Amino acid sequence: MNREEVSMLGFEIVAYAGEARSKYLAALKAAEEGDYDKAEQLIEEGNQSIVDAHNAQTSLLQKEAAGDDIAYSVTMMHGQDHLMTTLLLKDMLKHIIELYKRGS
């Protein structure tokens, strides 16, 4: 894969991970306000964006595993960073919402 192709996958991951992050943060706000149904809906929407980000990432990993030479891309590194931090937020989300529920 050339640098442009890898960069485009990086942008795709950034977009999907960013969308998921926004949904997760909105879900936290909804939970803080006591609207747990809305929070759950936003989490599900964010989860779909994570699936899309993973699909883009997996396509790159498959190509590398098949022996394709993958060009270095800062954009791809940026996408991986976005995905990793969004996955951490996803993991923490359940715990934070549970704390909101206990406080209600």
Jmol script that loads the backbone (N, CA, C; Angstrom):
load data "model"
ATOM      1  N   MET A   1       0.855  -1.188   0.000  1.00  0.00           N
ATOM      2  CA  MET A   1       0.000   0.000   0.000  1.00  0.00           C
ATOM      3  C   MET A   1       0.887   1.233   0.000  1.00  0.00           C
ATOM      4  N   ASN A   2       0.514   2.190  -0.804  1.00  0.00           N
ATOM      5  CA  ASN A   2       1.305   3.416  -0.821  1.00  0.00           C
ATOM      6  C   ASN A   2       0.867   4.349   0.314  1.00  0.00           C
ATOM      7  N   ARG A   3       1.615   5.391   0.505  1.00  0.00           N
ATOM      8  CA  ARG A   3       1.361   6.324   1.607  1.00  0.00           C
ATOM      9  C   ARG A   3      -0.031   6.943   1.535  1.00  0.00           C
ATOM     10  N   GLU A   4      -0.464   7.294   0.333  1.00  0.00           N
ATOM     11  CA  GLU A   4      -1.789   7.915   0.184  1.00  0.00           C
ATOM     12  C   GLU A   4      -2.903   6.958   0.629  1.00  0.00           C
ATOM     13  N   GLU A   5      -2.796   5.705   0.249  1.00  0.00           N
ATOM     14  CA  GLU A   5      -3.806   4.712   0.641  1.00  0.00           C
ATOM     15  C   GLU A   5      -3.828   4.507   2.159  1.00  0.00           C
ATOM     16  N   VAL A   6      -2.657   4.439   2.744  1.00  0.00           N
ATOM     17  CA  VAL A   6      -2.567   4.280   4.198  1.00  0.00           C
ATOM     18  C   VAL A   6      -3.114   5.519   4.902  1.00  0.00           C
ATOM     19  N   SER A   7      -2.797   6.676   4.381  1.00  0.00           N
ATOM     20  CA  SER A   7      -3.314   7.918   4.967  1.00  0.00           C
ATOM     21  C   SER A   7      -4.831   7.977   4.887  1.00  0.00           C
ATOM     22  N   MET A   8      -5.392   7.540   3.776  1.00  0.00           N
ATOM     23  CA  MET A   8      -6.854   7.552   3.633  1.00  0.00           C
ATOM     24  C   MET A   8      -7.503   6.622   4.663  1.00  0.00           C
ATOM     25  N   LEU A   9      -6.900   5.467   4.903  1.00  0.00           N
ATOM     26  CA  LEU A   9      -7.412   4.581   5.943  1.00  0.00           C
ATOM     27  C   LEU A   9      -7.282   5.246   7.308  1.00  0.00           C
ATOM     28  N   GLY A  10      -6.194   5.971   7.512  1.00  0.00           N
ATOM     29  CA  GLY A  10      -6.009   6.707   8.770  1.00  0.00           C
ATOM     30  C   GLY A  10      -7.101   7.742   8.976  1.00  0.00           C
ATOM     31  N   PHE A  11      -7.420   8.483   7.925  1.00  0.00           N
ATOM     32  CA  PHE A  11      -8.497   9.476   8.022  1.00  0.00           C
ATOM     33  C   PHE A  11      -9.842   8.809   8.315  1.00  0.00           C
ATOM     34  N   GLU A  12     -10.051   7.646   7.713  1.00  0.00           N
ATOM     35  CA  GLU A  12     -11.288   6.906   7.946  1.00  0.00           C
ATOM     36  C   GLU A  12     -11.397   6.495   9.421  1.00  0.00           C
ATOM     37  N   ILE A  13     -10.307   6.007   9.975  1.00  0.00           N
ATOM     38  CA  ILE A  13     -10.304   5.610  11.385  1.00  0.00           C
ATOM     39  C   ILE A  13     -10.530   6.817  12.279  1.00  0.00           C
ATOM     40  N   VAL A  14      -9.871   7.928  11.982  1.00  0.00           N
ATOM     41  CA  VAL A  14     -10.064   9.159  12.764  1.00  0.00           C
ATOM     42  C   VAL A  14     -11.534   9.570  12.736  1.00  0.00           C
ATOM     43  N   ALA A  15     -12.143   9.535  11.572  1.00  0.00           N
ATOM     44  CA  ALA A  15     -13.543   9.964  11.448  1.00  0.00           C
ATOM     45  C   ALA A  15     -14.468   9.068  12.258  1.00  0.00           C
ATOM     46  N   TYR A  16     -14.323   7.758  12.117  1.00  0.00           N
ATOM     47  CA  TYR A  16     -15.204   6.840  12.839  1.00  0.00           C
ATOM     48  C   TYR A  16     -14.955   6.885  14.343  1.00  0.00           C
ATOM     49  N   ALA A  17     -13.694   6.914  14.736  1.00  0.00           N
ATOM     50  CA  ALA A  17     -13.381   6.972  16.164  1.00  0.00           C
ATOM     51  C   ALA A  17     -13.852   8.295  16.758  1.00  0.00           C
ATOM     52  N   GLY A  18     -13.708   9.381  16.017  1.00  0.00           N
ATOM     53  CA  GLY A  18     -14.181  10.683  16.487  1.00  0.00           C
ATOM     54  C   GLY A  18     -15.689  10.721  16.647  1.00  0.00           C
ATOM     55  N   GLU A  19     -16.383  10.096  15.707  1.00  0.00           N
ATOM     56  CA  GLU A  19     -17.838  10.029  15.802  1.00  0.00           C
ATOM     57  C   GLU A  19     -18.257   9.212  17.031  1.00  0.00           C
ATOM     58  N   ALA A  20     -17.579   8.102  17.253  1.00  0.00           N
ATOM     59  CA  ALA A  20     -17.881   7.273  18.426  1.00  0.00           C
ATOM     60  C   ALA A  20     -17.612   8.045  19.712  1.00  0.00           C
ATOM     61  N   ARG A  21     -16.485   8.744  19.755  1.00  0.00           N
ATOM     62  CA  ARG A  21     -16.142   9.530  20.946  1.00  0.00           C
ATOM     63  C   ARG A  21     -17.224  10.565  21.244  1.00  0.00           C
ATOM     64  N   SER A  22     -17.687  11.248  20.222  1.00  0.00           N
ATOM     65  CA  SER A  22     -18.742  12.244  20.409  1.00  0.00           C
ATOM     66  C   SER A  22     -20.019  11.613  20.951  1.00  0.00           C
ATOM     67  N   LYS A  23     -20.384  10.453  20.407  1.00  0.00           N
ATOM     68  CA  LYS A  23     -21.579   9.742  20.892  1.00  0.00           C
ATOM     69  C   LYS A  23     -21.407   9.320  22.349  1.00  0.00           C
ATOM     70  N   TYR A  24     -20.227   8.818  22.691  1.00  0.00           N
ATOM     71  CA  TYR A  24     -19.983   8.373  24.062  1.00  0.00           C
ATOM     72  C   TYR A  24     -20.025   9.537  25.046  1.00  0.00           C
ATOM     73  N   LEU A  25     -19.460  10.667  24.661  1.00  0.00           N
ATOM     74  CA  LEU A  25     -19.503  11.831  25.549  1.00  0.00           C
ATOM     75  C   LEU A  25     -20.922  12.360  25.702  1.00  0.00           C
ATOM     76  N   ALA A  26     -21.694  12.316  24.618  1.00  0.00           N
ATOM     77  CA  ALA A  26     -23.106  12.712  24.704  1.00  0.00           C
ATOM     78  C   ALA A  26     -23.873  11.734  25.594  1.00  0.00           C
ATOM     79  N   ALA A  27     -23.516  10.468  25.538  1.00  0.00           N
ATOM     80  CA  ALA A  27     -24.160   9.461  26.403  1.00  0.00           C
ATOM     81  C   ALA A  27     -23.856   9.745  27.868  1.00  0.00           C
ATOM     82  N   LEU A  28     -22.625  10.146  28.161  1.00  0.00           N
ATOM     83  CA  LEU A  28     -22.289  10.506  29.538  1.00  0.00           C
ATOM     84  C   LEU A  28     -23.107  11.699  30.011  1.00  0.00           C
ATOM     85  N   LYS A  29     -23.280  12.675  29.145  1.00  0.00           N
ATOM     86  CA  LYS A  29     -24.079  13.857  29.495  1.00  0.00           C
ATOM     87  C   LYS A  29     -25.532  13.457  29.748  1.00  0.00           C
ATOM     88  N   ALA A  30     -26.069  12.597  28.898  1.00  0.00           N
ATOM     89  CA  ALA A  30     -27.451  12.136  29.080  1.00  0.00           C
ATOM     90  C   ALA A  30     -27.585  11.377  30.392  1.00  0.00           C
ATOM     91  N   ALA A  31     -26.627  10.540  30.711  1.00  0.00           N
ATOM     92  CA  ALA A  31     -26.671   9.790  31.971  1.00  0.00           C
ATOM     93  C   ALA A  31     -26.563  10.727  33.162  1.00  0.00           C
ATOM     94  N   GLU A  32     -25.708  11.727  33.044  1.00  0.00           N
ATOM     95  CA  GLU A  32     -25.568  12.711  34.120  1.00  0.00           C
ATOM     96  C   GLU A  32     -26.902  13.401  34.393  1.00  0.00           C
ATOM     97  N   GLU A  33     -27.679  13.598  33.333  1.00  0.00           N
ATOM     98  CA  GLU A  33     -28.989  14.244  33.454  1.00  0.00           C
ATOM     99  C   GLU A  33     -30.093  13.249  33.808  1.00  0.00           C
ATOM    100  N   GLY A  34     -29.730  11.976  33.959  1.00  0.00           N
ATOM    101  CA  GLY A  34     -30.692  10.956  34.356  1.00  0.00           C
ATOM    102  C   GLY A  34     -31.448  10.298  33.213  1.00  0.00           C
ATOM    103  N   ASP A  35     -31.090  10.610  31.976  1.00  0.00           N
ATOM    104  CA  ASP A  35     -31.772  10.033  30.813  1.00  0.00           C
ATOM    105  C   ASP A  35     -30.989   8.801  30.341  1.00  0.00           C
ATOM    106  N   TYR A  36     -31.187   7.687  31.036  1.00  0.00           N
ATOM    107  CA  TYR A  36     -30.417   6.476  30.769  1.00  0.00           C
ATOM    108  C   TYR A  36     -30.818   5.790  29.468  1.00  0.00           C
ATOM    109  N   ASP A  37     -32.059   5.938  29.054  1.00  0.00           N
ATOM    110  CA  ASP A  37     -32.475   5.370  27.766  1.00  0.00           C
ATOM    111  C   ASP A  37     -31.751   6.071  26.615  1.00  0.00           C
ATOM    112  N   LYS A  38     -31.678   7.389  26.690  1.00  0.00           N
ATOM    113  CA  LYS A  38     -30.958   8.142  25.658  1.00  0.00           C
ATOM    114  C   LYS A  38     -29.475   7.785  25.687  1.00  0.00           C
ATOM    115  N   ALA A  39     -28.929   7.641  26.884  1.00  0.00           N
ATOM    116  CA  ALA A  39     -27.516   7.267  27.012  1.00  0.00           C
ATOM    117  C   ALA A  39     -27.253   5.931  26.335  1.00  0.00           C
ATOM    118  N   GLU A  40     -28.121   4.966  26.570  1.00  0.00           N
ATOM    119  CA  GLU A  40     -27.950   3.640  25.967  1.00  0.00           C
ATOM    120  C   GLU A  40     -28.034   3.715  24.443  1.00  0.00           C
ATOM    121  N   GLN A  41     -28.947   4.519  23.928  1.00  0.00           N
ATOM    122  CA  GLN A  41     -29.078   4.681  22.479  1.00  0.00           C
ATOM    123  C   GLN A  41     -27.795   5.280  21.888  1.00  0.00           C
ATOM    124  N   LEU A  42     -27.261   6.291  22.544  1.00  0.00           N
ATOM    125  CA  LEU A  42     -26.039   6.934  22.065  1.00  0.00           C
ATOM    126  C   LEU A  42     -24.845   5.976  22.132  1.00  0.00           C
ATOM    127  N   ILE A  43     -24.808   5.148  23.164  1.00  0.00           N
ATOM    128  CA  ILE A  43     -23.729   4.163  23.271  1.00  0.00           C
ATOM    129  C   ILE A  43     -23.802   3.180  22.105  1.00  0.00           C
ATOM    130  N   GLU A  44     -24.991   2.717  21.776  1.00  0.00           N
ATOM    131  CA  GLU A  44     -25.151   1.785  20.650  1.00  0.00           C
ATOM    132  C   GLU A  44     -24.713   2.436  19.337  1.00  0.00           C
ATOM    133  N   GLU A  45     -25.051   3.710  19.160  1.00  0.00           N
ATOM    134  CA  GLU A  45     -24.619   4.419  17.950  1.00  0.00           C
ATOM    135  C   GLU A  45     -23.094   4.536  17.916  1.00  0.00           C
ATOM    136  N   GLY A  46     -22.512   4.837  19.051  1.00  0.00           N
ATOM    137  CA  GLY A  46     -21.057   4.912  19.131  1.00  0.00           C
ATOM    138  C   GLY A  46     -20.409   3.570  18.856  1.00  0.00           C
ATOM    139  N   ASN A  47     -21.035   2.510  19.353  1.00  0.00           N
ATOM    140  CA  ASN A  47     -20.491   1.172  19.127  1.00  0.00           C
ATOM    141  C   ASN A  47     -20.453   0.831  17.641  1.00  0.00           C
ATOM    142  N   GLN A  48     -21.459   1.270  16.887  1.00  0.00           N
ATOM    143  CA  GLN A  48     -21.446   1.009  15.449  1.00  0.00           C
ATOM    144  C   GLN A  48     -20.285   1.744  14.771  1.00  0.00           C
ATOM    145  N   SER A  49     -20.000   2.947  15.236  1.00  0.00           N
ATOM    146  CA  SER A  49     -18.868   3.688  14.674  1.00  0.00           C
ATOM    147  C   SER A  49     -17.549   2.985  15.001  1.00  0.00           C
ATOM    148  N   ILE A  50     -17.468   2.394  16.175  1.00  0.00           N
ATOM    149  CA  ILE A  50     -16.264   1.639  16.541  1.00  0.00           C
ATOM    150  C   ILE A  50     -16.101   0.431  15.614  1.00  0.00           C
ATOM    151  N   VAL A  51     -17.197  -0.234  15.309  1.00  0.00           N
ATOM    152  CA  VAL A  51     -17.135  -1.368  14.376  1.00  0.00           C
ATOM    153  C   VAL A  51     -16.594  -0.897  13.029  1.00  0.00           C
ATOM    154  N   ASP A  52     -17.072   0.246  12.560  1.00  0.00           N
ATOM    155  CA  ASP A  52     -16.599   0.785  11.287  1.00  0.00           C
ATOM    156  C   ASP A  52     -15.106   1.114  11.346  1.00  0.00           C
ATOM    157  N   ALA A  53     -14.658   1.685  12.452  1.00  0.00           N
ATOM    158  CA  ALA A  53     -13.232   1.997  12.619  1.00  0.00           C
ATOM    159  C   ALA A  53     -12.405   0.715  12.639  1.00  0.00           C
ATOM    160  N   HIS A  54     -12.888  -0.287  13.345  1.00  0.00           N
ATOM    161  CA  HIS A  54     -12.188  -1.574  13.395  1.00  0.00           C
ATOM    162  C   HIS A  54     -12.104  -2.217  12.016  1.00  0.00           C
ATOM    163  N   ASN A  55     -13.158  -2.088  11.227  1.00  0.00           N
ATOM    164  CA  ASN A  55     -13.142  -2.654   9.878  1.00  0.00           C
ATOM    165  C   ASN A  55     -12.050  -2.008   9.030  1.00  0.00           C
ATOM    166  N   ALA A  56     -11.914  -0.703   9.136  1.00  0.00           N
ATOM    167  CA  ALA A  56     -10.854  -0.005   8.395  1.00  0.00           C
ATOM    168  C   ALA A  56      -9.479  -0.463   8.882  1.00  0.00           C
ATOM    169  N   GLN A  57      -9.342  -0.575  10.190  1.00  0.00           N
ATOM    170  CA  GLN A  57      -8.071  -1.013  10.773  1.00  0.00           C
ATOM    171  C   GLN A  57      -7.750  -2.449  10.345  1.00  0.00           C
ATOM    172  N   THR A  58      -8.747  -3.307  10.369  1.00  0.00           N
ATOM    173  CA  THR A  58      -8.547  -4.713  10.022  1.00  0.00           C
ATOM    174  C   THR A  58      -8.102  -4.877   8.580  1.00  0.00           C
ATOM    175  N   SER A  59      -8.636  -4.050   7.694  1.00  0.00           N
ATOM    176  CA  SER A  59      -8.226  -4.153   6.287  1.00  0.00           C
ATOM    177  C   SER A  59      -6.730  -3.876   6.150  1.00  0.00           C
ATOM    178  N   LEU A  60      -6.232  -2.950   6.904  1.00  0.00           N
ATOM    179  CA  LEU A  60      -4.805  -2.643   6.873  1.00  0.00           C
ATOM    180  C   LEU A  60      -3.998  -3.799   7.462  1.00  0.00           C
ATOM    181  N   LEU A  61      -4.436  -4.331   8.581  1.00  0.00           N
ATOM    182  CA  LEU A  61      -3.719  -5.438   9.222  1.00  0.00           C
ATOM    183  C   LEU A  61      -3.681  -6.672   8.322  1.00  0.00           C
ATOM    184  N   GLN A  62      -4.772  -6.934   7.627  1.00  0.00           N
ATOM    185  CA  GLN A  62      -4.818  -8.082   6.722  1.00  0.00           C
ATOM    186  C   GLN A  62      -3.822  -7.928   5.582  1.00  0.00           C
ATOM    187  N   LYS A  63      -3.723  -6.721   5.053  1.00  0.00           N
ATOM    188  CA  LYS A  63      -2.784  -6.483   3.960  1.00  0.00           C
ATOM    189  C   LYS A  63      -1.346  -6.672   4.439  1.00  0.00           C
ATOM    190  N   GLU A  64      -1.051  -6.163   5.623  1.00  0.00           N
ATOM    191  CA  GLU A  64       0.295  -6.328   6.147  1.00  0.00           C
ATOM    192  C   GLU A  64       0.591  -7.803   6.434  1.00  0.00           C
ATOM    193  N   ALA A  65      -0.372  -8.521   6.989  1.00  0.00           N
ATOM    194  CA  ALA A  65      -0.195  -9.945   7.277  1.00  0.00           C
ATOM    195  C   ALA A  65       0.018 -10.751   5.990  1.00  0.00           C
ATOM    196  N   ALA A  66      -0.561 -10.278   4.895  1.00  0.00           N
ATOM    197  CA  ALA A  66      -0.407 -10.955   3.608  1.00  0.00           C
ATOM    198  C   ALA A  66       0.932 -10.637   2.945  1.00  0.00           C
ATOM    199  N   GLY A  67       1.718  -9.779   3.583  1.00  0.00           N
ATOM    200  CA  GLY A  67       3.039  -9.469   3.051  1.00  0.00           C
ATOM    201  C   GLY A  67       3.139  -8.165   2.292  1.00  0.00           C
ATOM    202  N   ASP A  68       2.053  -7.415   2.207  1.00  0.00           N
ATOM    203  CA  ASP A  68       2.118  -6.120   1.537  1.00  0.00           C
ATOM    204  C   ASP A  68       3.014  -5.175   2.333  1.00  0.00           C
ATOM    205  N   ASP A  69       3.782  -4.395   1.601  1.00  0.00           N
ATOM    206  CA  ASP A  69       4.612  -3.377   2.240  1.00  0.00           C
ATOM    207  C   ASP A  69       3.722  -2.174   2.545  1.00  0.00           C
ATOM    208  N   ILE A  70       3.603  -1.817   3.822  1.00  0.00           N
ATOM    209  CA  ILE A  70       2.733  -0.724   4.249  1.00  0.00           C
ATOM    210  C   ILE A  70       3.593   0.526   4.469  1.00  0.00           C
ATOM    211  N   ALA A  71       3.266   1.576   3.764  1.00  0.00           N
ATOM    212  CA  ALA A  71       4.003   2.834   3.892  1.00  0.00           C
ATOM    213  C   ALA A  71       3.708   3.485   5.240  1.00  0.00           C
ATOM    214  N   TYR A  72       4.698   4.142   5.804  1.00  0.00           N
ATOM    215  CA  TYR A  72       4.547   4.861   7.071  1.00  0.00           C
ATOM    216  C   TYR A  72       3.634   6.066   6.857  1.00  0.00           C
ATOM    217  N   SER A  73       2.753   6.294   7.829  1.00  0.00           N
ATOM    218  CA  SER A  73       1.841   7.430   7.727  1.00  0.00           C
ATOM    219  C   SER A  73       1.540   7.984   9.116  1.00  0.00           C
ATOM    220  N   VAL A  74       1.842   9.242   9.326  1.00  0.00           N
ATOM    221  CA  VAL A  74       1.510   9.903  10.585  1.00  0.00           C
ATOM    222  C   VAL A  74      -0.009   9.949  10.755  1.00  0.00           C
ATOM    223  N   THR A  75      -0.721  10.090   9.652  1.00  0.00           N
ATOM    224  CA  THR A  75      -2.178  10.102   9.703  1.00  0.00           C
ATOM    225  C   THR A  75      -2.706   8.781  10.259  1.00  0.00           C
ATOM    226  N   MET A  76      -2.104   7.664   9.850  1.00  0.00           N
ATOM    227  CA  MET A  76      -2.518   6.370  10.375  1.00  0.00           C
ATOM    228  C   MET A  76      -2.208   6.283  11.866  1.00  0.00           C
ATOM    229  N   MET A  77      -1.057   6.771  12.268  1.00  0.00           N
ATOM    230  CA  MET A  77      -0.722   6.769  13.703  1.00  0.00           C
ATOM    231  C   MET A  77      -1.746   7.598  14.477  1.00  0.00           C
ATOM    232  N   HIS A  78      -2.128   8.716  13.920  1.00  0.00           N
ATOM    233  CA  HIS A  78      -3.126   9.587  14.545  1.00  0.00           C
ATOM    234  C   HIS A  78      -4.462   8.850  14.666  1.00  0.00           C
ATOM    235  N   GLY A  79      -4.839   8.134  13.617  1.00  0.00           N
ATOM    236  CA  GLY A  79      -6.070   7.344  13.651  1.00  0.00           C
ATOM    237  C   GLY A  79      -6.019   6.270  14.723  1.00  0.00           C
ATOM    238  N   GLN A  80      -4.890   5.598  14.826  1.00  0.00           N
ATOM    239  CA  GLN A  80      -4.733   4.562  15.851  1.00  0.00           C
ATOM    240  C   GLN A  80      -4.845   5.167  17.248  1.00  0.00           C
ATOM    241  N   ASP A  81      -4.280   6.345  17.423  1.00  0.00           N
ATOM    242  CA  ASP A  81      -4.353   7.039  18.709  1.00  0.00           C
ATOM    243  C   ASP A  81      -5.799   7.385  19.050  1.00  0.00           C
ATOM    244  N   HIS A  82      -6.520   7.901  18.078  1.00  0.00           N
ATOM    245  CA  HIS A  82      -7.938   8.231  18.291  1.00  0.00           C
ATOM    246  C   HIS A  82      -8.735   6.985  18.667  1.00  0.00           C
ATOM    247  N   LEU A  83      -8.495   5.909  17.950  1.00  0.00           N
ATOM    248  CA  LEU A  83      -9.226   4.675  18.212  1.00  0.00           C
ATOM    249  C   LEU A  83      -8.912   4.143  19.613  1.00  0.00           C
ATOM    250  N   MET A  84      -7.659   4.143  19.979  1.00  0.00           N
ATOM    251  CA  MET A  84      -7.250   3.628  21.286  1.00  0.00           C
ATOM    252  C   MET A  84      -7.884   4.433  22.428  1.00  0.00           C
ATOM    253  N   THR A  85      -7.854   5.749  22.341  1.00  0.00           N
ATOM    254  CA  THR A  85      -8.422   6.554  23.428  1.00  0.00           C
ATOM    255  C   THR A  85      -9.941   6.443  23.462  1.00  0.00           C
ATOM    256  N   THR A  86     -10.561   6.277  22.307  1.00  0.00           N
ATOM    257  CA  THR A  86     -12.012   6.103  22.274  1.00  0.00           C
ATOM    258  C   THR A  86     -12.403   4.761  22.875  1.00  0.00           C
ATOM    259  N   LEU A  87     -11.605   3.729  22.630  1.00  0.00           N
ATOM    260  CA  LEU A  87     -11.881   2.424  23.245  1.00  0.00           C
ATOM    261  C   LEU A  87     -11.734   2.491  24.763  1.00  0.00           C
ATOM    262  N   LEU A  88     -10.794   3.268  25.241  1.00  0.00           N
ATOM    263  CA  LEU A  88     -10.658   3.456  26.686  1.00  0.00           C
ATOM    264  C   LEU A  88     -11.897   4.157  27.243  1.00  0.00           C
ATOM    265  N   LEU A  89     -12.367   5.183  26.552  1.00  0.00           N
ATOM    266  CA  LEU A  89     -13.587   5.876  26.973  1.00  0.00           C
ATOM    267  C   LEU A  89     -14.762   4.902  26.998  1.00  0.00           C
ATOM    268  N   LYS A  90     -14.859   4.057  25.988  1.00  0.00           N
ATOM    269  CA  LYS A  90     -15.942   3.070  25.931  1.00  0.00           C
ATOM    270  C   LYS A  90     -15.894   2.151  27.152  1.00  0.00           C
ATOM    271  N   ASP A  91     -14.701   1.703  27.510  1.00  0.00           N
ATOM    272  CA  ASP A  91     -14.548   0.830  28.682  1.00  0.00           C
ATOM    273  C   ASP A  91     -14.940   1.536  29.974  1.00  0.00           C
ATOM    274  N   MET A  92     -14.600   2.798  30.098  1.00  0.00           N
ATOM    275  CA  MET A  92     -14.894   3.552  31.323  1.00  0.00           C
ATOM    276  C   MET A  92     -16.359   3.970  31.404  1.00  0.00           C
ATOM    277  N   LEU A  93     -17.006   4.092  30.257  1.00  0.00           N
ATOM    278  CA  LEU A  93     -18.381   4.565  30.163  1.00  0.00           C
ATOM    279  C   LEU A  93     -19.332   3.782  31.068  1.00  0.00           C
ATOM    280  N   LYS A  94     -19.266   2.467  31.009  1.00  0.00           N
ATOM    281  CA  LYS A  94     -20.165   1.629  31.804  1.00  0.00           C
ATOM    282  C   LYS A  94     -20.024   1.920  33.292  1.00  0.00           C
ATOM    283  N   HIS A  95     -18.787   2.074  33.734  1.00  0.00           N
ATOM    284  CA  HIS A  95     -18.528   2.311  35.148  1.00  0.00           C
ATOM    285  C   HIS A  95     -19.022   3.690  35.595  1.00  0.00           C
ATOM    286  N   ILE A  96     -18.796   4.686  34.767  1.00  0.00           N
ATOM    287  CA  ILE A  96     -19.222   6.042  35.108  1.00  0.00           C
ATOM    288  C   ILE A  96     -20.750   6.134  35.150  1.00  0.00           C
ATOM    289  N   ILE A  97     -21.403   5.515  34.184  1.00  0.00           N
ATOM    290  CA  ILE A  97     -22.878   5.550  34.165  1.00  0.00           C
ATOM    291  C   ILE A  97     -23.426   4.816  35.373  1.00  0.00           C
ATOM    292  N   GLU A  98     -22.806   3.729  35.762  1.00  0.00           N
ATOM    293  CA  GLU A  98     -23.243   3.013  36.970  1.00  0.00           C
ATOM    294  C   GLU A  98     -23.112   3.906  38.199  1.00  0.00           C
ATOM    295  N   LEU A  99     -22.080   4.694  38.264  1.00  0.00           N
ATOM    296  CA  LEU A  99     -21.933   5.632  39.385  1.00  0.00           C
ATOM    297  C   LEU A  99     -23.025   6.688  39.361  1.00  0.00           C
ATOM    298  N   TYR A 100     -23.397   7.180  38.168  1.00  0.00           N
ATOM    299  CA  TYR A 100     -24.513   8.125  38.073  1.00  0.00           C
ATOM    300  C   TYR A 100     -25.799   7.486  38.577  1.00  0.00           C
ATOM    301  N   LYS A 101     -26.032   6.222  38.207  1.00  0.00           N
ATOM    302  CA  LYS A 101     -27.250   5.543  38.644  1.00  0.00           C
ATOM    303  C   LYS A 101     -27.285   5.383  40.165  1.00  0.00           C
ATOM    304  N   ARG A 102     -26.162   5.082  40.744  1.00  0.00           N
ATOM    305  CA  ARG A 102     -26.102   4.920  42.205  1.00  0.00           C
ATOM    306  C   ARG A 102     -26.370   6.240  42.925  1.00  0.00           C
ATOM    307  N   GLY A 103     -25.981   7.342  42.291  1.00  0.00           N
ATOM    308  CA  GLY A 103     -26.154   8.647  42.904  1.00  0.00           C
ATOM    309  C   GLY A 103     -27.585   9.209  42.765  1.00  0.00           C
ATOM    310  N   SER A 104     -28.414   8.551  41.932  1.00  0.00           N
ATOM    311  CA  SER A 104     -29.763   9.070  41.699  1.00  0.00           C
ATOM    312  C   SER A 104     -30.713   8.662  42.806  1.00  0.00           C
TER     313      SER A 104
END
end "model"
wireframe off; spacefill off
backbone 0.3
color backbone group
